[in-house]
Amino acid sequence: MNNELKQELIFAKQNNELVAIYNFASDDTFTVGYVVAMDSLFVLILGLDMDSKINGLNAVRLTSIHDVKRDNDYLLNVKIREQNAKKYGYYDVWKLEQFLTSTKYGQQPILIQMLTEAFEQEEPIVIGTKEFKDRDDFDGYLASLDAVKLTLNYLNFEDLSSLWTRGILLADIDYLRVKGMQAHNSATILKEIFNFPEQN
C-alpha cells in the first residue's frame, strides 16, 4: 500500500468519513464503512452492507489494498441510505457502536486482538486468505491460536456431512470479519447441524 492510500484512510478516520476499500482483483467487490483503527498491518472498518446498515467489523490487510475512495456517487448513495437505516431503526442491529465505546482497537495489533477476542469468547469469524480471497473465505470457530498460526473449525456450505478443519498462518490472512451477518449465519448453521461449539 502506498502512502497516498494510507493518507486517505487516515483522513477518513479523522473526519469520520465513509470510505470504500478495494482489495480484491475485481473492483465489483469492496468494503464500505468507517475507519475504526489502523496499525502497521491492518485497517479496521465498521462495515456497512448494501442496505447501509452496520454489518460487522472488517480488518483488511493494508498491503492488499489497491484503491481507496472517500468521495464518489456510490458513497453518497450509501450515506443517504444510512439516514433511512437510522430513521427506521435497523442501522445497528448488532449493537456495534455501543460495543466500540468499551472496546478499543489500535493500541495493540488489530489482527491479534480480534482473533484473541474471538478465541476467548468462542465467537464465529470469517477469514479470507491471500490464496483464496477472490474465490472463497472460511467461516467458523477458532480451535487453536498462537503467535504464528491458527486452526479453524469451519463450514463447507456445499458439504455439510462433517465439520472441516484448516490450519492458517496469520501472515496469510488477508481479511477478517466478525460480528456481522455472515458470521452470525455461520454460527447458527454450526450450532443446528453440528451442535458446535459444544456447550459445557
PLY file of the C-alpha trace (Angstrom):
ply
format ascii 1.0
element vertex 200
property float x
property float y
property float z
element edge 199
property int vertex1
property int vertex2
end_header
0.00 0.00 0.00
1.41 3.39 -0.93
1.49 6.41 1.37
-1.21 8.21 -0.59
-3.75 5.45 0.07
-2.72 5.29 3.72
-3.30 9.04 3.99
-6.79 8.58 2.56
-7.57 6.13 5.36
-6.12 8.47 7.98
-8.18 11.40 6.66
-11.31 9.25 6.60
-10.78 8.31 10.24
-10.02 11.87 11.34
-13.12 13.24 9.58
-15.40 10.26 10.32
-16.00 9.84 6.58
-17.34 6.84 4.76
-14.67 5.05 2.79
-14.62 2.35 0.11
-11.64 -0.03 0.28
-10.66 -2.12 -2.74
-8.56 -5.19 -2.00
-9.94 -7.80 -4.42
-8.95 -8.48 -8.02
-12.34 -7.28 -9.21
-13.47 -3.79 -8.25
-17.02 -5.17 -8.07
-16.15 -6.40 -4.57
-15.10 -3.88 -1.94
-15.62 -2.89 1.69
-17.57 0.21 2.73
-17.62 1.70 6.19
-15.92 3.88 8.77
-12.28 3.55 9.81
-12.10 2.44 13.45
-8.35 1.92 13.79
-5.19 1.24 11.82
-1.84 -0.29 12.67
1.20 -1.18 10.57
-0.53 -4.22 9.02
-4.33 -3.82 9.10
-7.08 -1.25 8.90
-10.24 -1.96 10.89
-13.56 -0.89 9.37
-17.02 -0.65 10.89
-18.63 -2.10 7.79
-21.90 -1.15 6.14
-23.83 -3.55 3.92
-25.91 -2.94 0.76
-28.76 -1.54 2.89
-26.33 0.85 4.60
-26.75 -0.78 8.00
-23.82 -1.77 10.18
-22.73 -5.30 9.33
-19.72 -6.17 11.40
-16.09 -5.28 11.92
-13.76 -5.93 8.99
-9.98 -5.97 9.26
-8.23 -5.64 5.89
-4.51 -6.14 5.33
-3.00 -2.85 4.16
-0.67 -4.39 1.57
-3.65 -5.93 -0.25
-5.43 -2.57 -0.75
-5.01 -1.14 -4.23
-7.52 1.73 -4.06
-9.40 3.84 -1.50
-12.35 6.13 -2.26
-13.67 8.78 0.11
-15.90 10.78 -2.18
-17.89 9.33 -5.06
-21.51 8.84 -6.08
-21.70 5.34 -4.65
-20.66 6.57 -1.20
-23.16 9.42 -1.48
-25.89 6.82 -2.09
-24.68 4.80 0.89
-24.78 7.91 3.08
-28.37 8.70 2.09
-29.50 5.10 2.69
-27.68 5.20 6.03
-30.03 8.01 7.12
-33.01 5.76 6.34
-31.47 2.89 8.29
-31.12 5.15 11.31
-34.59 6.66 10.87
-36.35 3.29 10.70
-34.35 1.56 13.42
-32.34 -1.09 11.57
-28.98 0.68 11.40
-27.15 -1.13 14.20
-28.87 -4.45 14.91
-25.65 -5.95 16.32
-25.11 -3.00 18.75
-21.59 -2.43 17.47
-21.49 1.30 18.12
-22.09 0.55 21.80
-19.50 -2.25 21.68
-16.88 0.16 20.30
-17.39 2.58 23.18
-15.99 -0.03 25.55
-13.58 -1.92 23.30
-10.62 -0.01 21.89
-8.63 -1.12 18.87
-5.26 0.03 17.61
-3.36 0.04 20.90
-2.18 -3.50 20.13
-2.01 -5.36 16.81
-5.54 -5.36 15.37
-5.44 -8.89 13.97
-4.12 -10.41 17.19
-6.64 -8.55 19.32
-9.60 -9.60 17.17
-8.51 -13.24 16.96
-7.82 -13.42 20.69
-11.25 -11.99 21.50
-12.92 -14.45 19.13
-10.99 -17.39 20.58
-11.65 -16.49 24.22
-15.35 -15.75 23.63
-15.98 -18.64 21.19
-17.14 -16.12 18.63
-17.71 -17.00 14.96
-15.34 -15.43 12.44
-14.83 -15.20 8.70
-11.27 -15.41 7.34
-10.12 -14.52 3.87
-6.67 -15.75 2.90
-4.28 -14.50 0.26
-4.61 -17.77 -1.62
-8.42 -17.94 -1.77
-9.63 -14.37 -1.20
-11.01 -13.85 -4.71
-12.79 -17.22 -4.64
-13.79 -18.15 -1.12
-13.39 -17.47 2.58
-13.64 -19.62 5.69
-16.50 -19.34 8.21
-16.16 -20.96 11.60
-14.67 -21.01 15.10
-11.09 -20.96 16.26
-9.92 -24.29 17.65
-6.43 -23.03 18.48
-4.42 -19.84 18.22
-0.78 -18.88 18.74
1.53 -16.12 17.56
2.15 -17.75 14.17
-0.91 -19.74 13.15
-4.46 -20.74 13.99
-6.68 -23.74 13.49
-10.22 -23.09 12.29
-13.21 -25.43 12.52
-15.19 -24.26 9.53
-18.17 -24.89 7.28
-18.20 -26.12 3.72
-21.62 -24.85 2.65
-21.78 -27.38 -0.20
-20.90 -30.35 2.02
-22.44 -30.36 5.48
-21.61 -34.01 6.10
-18.90 -33.03 8.57
-17.15 -30.11 10.18
-13.91 -29.19 8.46
-10.58 -28.11 9.96
-7.93 -25.88 8.44
-4.63 -24.52 9.69
-3.91 -20.93 8.62
-0.76 -18.88 9.09
-1.54 -15.43 10.48
0.73 -13.99 7.77
-1.63 -15.47 5.14
-4.76 -13.75 6.48
-5.90 -11.06 4.07
-9.08 -10.04 5.86
-11.03 -10.94 8.97
-14.74 -10.32 9.57
-16.51 -10.54 12.93
-19.85 -9.57 14.46
-21.75 -9.39 11.17
-24.45 -11.29 9.32
-22.05 -13.72 7.63
-20.51 -14.78 10.96
-23.89 -14.97 12.72
-25.41 -17.11 9.96
-22.46 -19.48 10.07
-22.78 -19.75 13.85
-26.44 -20.72 13.51
-25.68 -23.42 10.93
-22.81 -24.79 13.02
-25.00 -24.93 16.10
-28.05 -26.52 14.45
-26.24 -29.09 12.33
-23.14 -29.87 14.39
-24.10 -28.63 17.88
-20.93 -26.59 17.70
-19.36 -25.12 19.69
-20.35 -27.68 22.29
-21.63 -26.02 25.46
-20.13 -27.19 28.76
0 1
1 2
2 3
3 4
4 5
5 6
6 7
7 8
8 9
9 10
10 11
11 12
12 13
13 14
14 15
15 16
16 17
17 18
18 19
19 20
20 21
21 22
22 23
23 24
24 25
25 26
26 27
27 28
28 29
29 30
30 31
31 32
32 33
33 34
34 35
35 36
36 37
37 38
38 39
39 40
40 41
41 42
42 43
43 44
44 45
45 46
46 47
47 48
48 49
49 50
50 51
51 52
52 53
53 54
54 55
55 56
56 57
57 58
58 59
59 60
60 61
61 62
62 63
63 64
64 65
65 66
66 67
67 68
68 69
69 70
70 71
71 72
72 73
73 74
74 75
75 76
76 77
77 78
78 79
79 80
80 81
81 82
82 83
83 84
84 85
85 86
86 87
87 88
88 89
89 90
90 91
91 92
92 93
93 94
94 95
95 96
96 97
97 98
98 99
99 100
100 101
101 102
102 103
103 104
104 105
105 106
106 107
107 108
108 109
109 110
110 111
111 112
112 113
113 114
114 115
115 116
116 117
117 118
118 119
119 120
120 121
121 122
122 123
123 124
124 125
125 126
126 127
127 128
128 129
129 130
130 131
131 132
132 133
133 134
134 135
135 136
136 137
137 138
138 139
139 140
140 141
141 142
142 143
143 144
144 145
145 146
146 147
147 148
148 149
149 150
150 151
151 152
152 153
153 154
154 155
155 156
156 157
157 158
158 159
159 160
160 161
161 162
162 163
163 164
164 165
165 166
166 167
167 168
168 169
169 170
170 171
171 172
172 173
173 174
174 175
175 176
176 177
177 178
178 179
179 180
180 181
181 182
182 183
183 184
184 185
185 186
186 187
187 188
188 189
189 190
190 191
191 192
192 193
193 194
194 195
195 196
196 197
197 198
198 199
